[in-house]
Amino acid sequence: MSVLSEGLRQKIRDHFSRYPNKQAVTLPALHLVQQELKCVPTEAVEEVAELLDLAPAQIFDTLSFYGFFRDEDRPLGKKRVWICRSLPCMLRGGDQLLAEVCEKLHVSPGDTTPNGEVTIELAECLGACDGAPCILIDDELKLNVSVEDVLRLAGEGHE
Amino acid sequence: MSEAFEPILLRRVGKPNNTSIDTYMADGGYNGLKKALAMQPDEVTQTVIKSNLRGRGGAGFHTGSKWMFLPKGYTGPIYLCINGDESEPGTFNNRVIIEEDPHQVLEGIVIAGYATRATTAYFYLRYEYGRCYRTLQKAIDEMYAKNFLGKNILGSGYSLDIHLHRGACAYICGEETGLIESLEGKRAWPRIKPPFPAIEGAFRRPTIVNNVETLACVTNILDRGPEWFQTIGVPKDPNNPRDAGSYGSKLYCISGHVNKPGLVELPLGITARQLIDQHAGGVWKDRKAKAVVPGGISMGFLSADELDTPLDFNGPGRAGCLGLGTAAVIVIDDHTSMVDVLYNTCRFFAHESCGQCTPCREGTAWSAKILHRIRQGEGTMEDLQKLDDISKTIGTIPGTTICGLADGAAWPIKNALQKFRPEFEEFIRSGRKSEMREVVLAH
């Protein structure tokens, strides 16, 4: 039984014609896998390697370089919320925001809430310093946010 | 000098439907491309050389000269990579220009592609810019429908495809050879240069890597001419034959302790003080600026008495900073501890060092640990000496690393110790702990 569906495999293959070799499809493929499975399991690494004519070690080498990808032991929640702690956000309360959100949700950065709803991450500069403190929800930036905003946007407002 | 400056790069920001190709063309868009396609590719390069455009991504390298490094008469594929990995703390100009006027950037890509005879363009975009990604994809589809991309563009015989390639949240991918390695599907370890990418870049082929804002400048230079471009900014220093000048307008990002953070476009050469007081509503809460980052945190700090420094390609360097960088100005008020600020910058570089070169991997990690110790009230004067040693030995300037990340890590330390040393000494002597909160990583 393969962990990658045929539809997912086809989406990966659709990238082949864009690049002169298949290795360049590594990042696009890992993004597609994590989007669908909320992590990149070891079996998926092996199957992606086979699709791209690479050794699994090559895929794993790239995957592990980017803190972005998760293995099957630490899958992402339904939403992934990145809270920026770099200097422009720090100056306007970013570290405080991160600390309070973690406190309210009883998690540390990198953790997912027990109900699997939301993963909280700390981020370095998200590129929205004009709206510090800012966060990223999945891949949408939200500017000038408060603790309440973060909890609401993360779907963890009030029980 | 700046009161009535008409924005060029930002002229369509906030206009209705500004991302659509129809409104872009109604505003005169794609005229630069049409003019370029009527010239020989080398003439386009000559036009950019004549304008004296310098790269907006941080290094300030002369754009036309970069294109000239490509091998002459090369018959294989040539690649153009667009650096949209903007990750330097304080920097968000690429994001705004892509979200508000994607075609201005995309037009510059086709012009640069034609000039360099590129066969394929890879637009490397940081993952965090999801909205940019979707805006660009839609704009690219519109271009294909109008034959501004694809085969035989507007009957010129020139063909080009643009592929969007998303990053995965790593600062080092903004370094051009790190970007190339990442594009190739590898860990983003910067390459030893030479060979420079123009000789051997993506997929071992000649490659040009240009920043998003640089390409938007190319669009306007082709439309309005190189002479027009040189009427803006700071001319070459006649007493310095090596000075390339600071021509054109620049997107200045202003963040931190100001009343109105945001993006403004002004001629190169505005001072930090003018930027803060006239364009950012002044320092917030009626406070004073203690320190100002002139161009992203890797450029170091200006002190309160250096705020009249012009933010052109030469000004920050004369004040002991690393350079203009990305022109991302971060204002730090006089209620803020420089110990906290420096800890924040050191922590950033420790997090983002790719780990390839030992001096950078160890130097960034230890400087963050030392600053952490100082913040805990457990620092010693010897720690300042250690920080000073690290800042002088890591980077391409002392010659111990492959890329410039470590120079960027070293500069804030250097400037902080030169310009704010008494504050660090007082903090250490007092034995106080920092008041700033910090959460620790779970894993």
Interface residues (C-beta under 8 A of the other chain):
Chain A: R18 Y19 P20 N21 Q23 A24 V25 T26 L27 P28 L30 H31 L52 Q58 D61 T62 F65 Y66 G67 F68 F69 R74 W82 R85 S86 L87 P88 M90 L91 R92 D95 Q96 L98 A99 C102 V107 S108 P109 G110 D111 L122 A123 E124 C125 L126 G127 A128 C129 D130 G131 A132 L136 D138 D139 E140 L141
Chain B: P77 E86 S87 E88 P89 G90 T91 F92 N94 R95 V96 R126 Y127 E128 Y129 G130 R131 Y133 D161 H163 H165 R166 G167 A168 C169 A170 Y171 S182 L183 E184 G185 K186 R187 A188 F203 R205 C253 I254 S255 G256 H257 P261 G262 L263 V293 I297 A328 I330 I332 T336 D340 V341 N344 T345 F348 H351 E352 C354 M436 R437 E438 V439 V440 L441 A442 H443
